[in-house]
Amino acid sequence: METNVNRLFLMGTICGWTHFRYIICSMKKEQVVNCQFSVWYPIFKKHTIKSLILPLPQNVIDYLLDDGTLVVSGGDNNNQQNQTNNSDSEEEDVQWSDDETTTTVTAPEFPEFNSKVLEAINTLGGCVFPKLNWSAPRDANWIALNSSLQCQSLSDIFLLFKSSDFITHDLTQPFLHSSDEDSQNPAINYELVLRKWSELLPGGEFRCFIKENKLIGISQRDYTQYYHHISKQEAQICHSIQEFFSQHVQYQFLDEDFVLDVYRDSWGKVWLIDLNPFGEVTDSLLFTWEELTSGNSLSANQEEGDTAQQDGPVFRYTTSDVTVQPSPCLSYRIPRDFVDLSTGEDAYKLIDFLKLKKCQQEDSEEEVEEEVRQ
């Protein structure tokens, strides 16, 4: 860790940063491993949503990472009769045609895995919320017909997973931002997590930041919207979350630094939804990772709308319609090339775009000159 700290300090000196951010060096790979669903679920099973975990076969992982395969299997309706029919049916072909050639793309089938998934979905009531070891495809709900992460079949799950950058991150770079990046990556057994579908109201979701086994901050999960009941019930919400944490979570987890997602229902009961690493790989929402990881007290930096009792957590939420913000997942609905162009992240794409515009302009000028000659 010392090596990374010195390296970052040197970079900060060269680049002229006004302060040194230690936060990038705070999360270790072991902490990421401990936040896998299959690690924390057995510990807190009584306080969260019923779920089933299925090992993810390598051929399914390969399919999810294959950019060239955009077709998903559509023959797996969620009932036992259709399940039997599908296992005996031949693979379906999807064709696109033009004037010269016809391309056939075969939708891959995973009959054994499909059978296990359908059995698990039926066990959980027919509808599930899918995720991998860490992430759910929240950035891909726009592609579903109902704009929801509710799934009833393997094809529903594949459609979301194949469209999600969050899922790709889990599969390709789960240890991004880890301080011990030079060490060997731990072996990961990838799993499909199916959670019983529950209608959770966004206004009841909160993210809690735990440092050294102490709850230091609570943030409204859906900070893009203003929820009137939060401002009316802030004291009760903060109290119920603190009570849940102290009674059921504190000192129970493998790490002392982590991030907790909870849901408070209309009766005031708190449920555990997810556990995340304490580091930049996790969205800090209405906080910044700098203030969460610094030695200074968060209460010293309170803004209007923060609630903090003595030695209690800071509670932040959207205080009015004026502060409502667009969803951060909206950018995932735009083709990646457009995003790169708008942000300047890919210089080569920008150069190609400018060259194209220049050629178009020159062609237009030549056409005008030709018309003038005629």
PyMOL commands that set and color helices and strands:
alter all, ss='L'
color gray80, all
select helices_A, chain A and resi 2-15+22-25+29-34+37-40+45-47+58-65+80-88+111-123+138-143+154-162+165-172+202-204+228-232+234-249+289-293+298-301+321-323+328-333+336-343+347-373
alter helices_A, ss='H'
color red, helices_A
select strands_A, chain A and resi 51-55+93-97+102-106+128-131+191-196+205-211+214-220+258-264+270-277+314-316
alter strands_A, ss='S'
color yellow, strands_A
deselect
rebuild
show_as cartoon
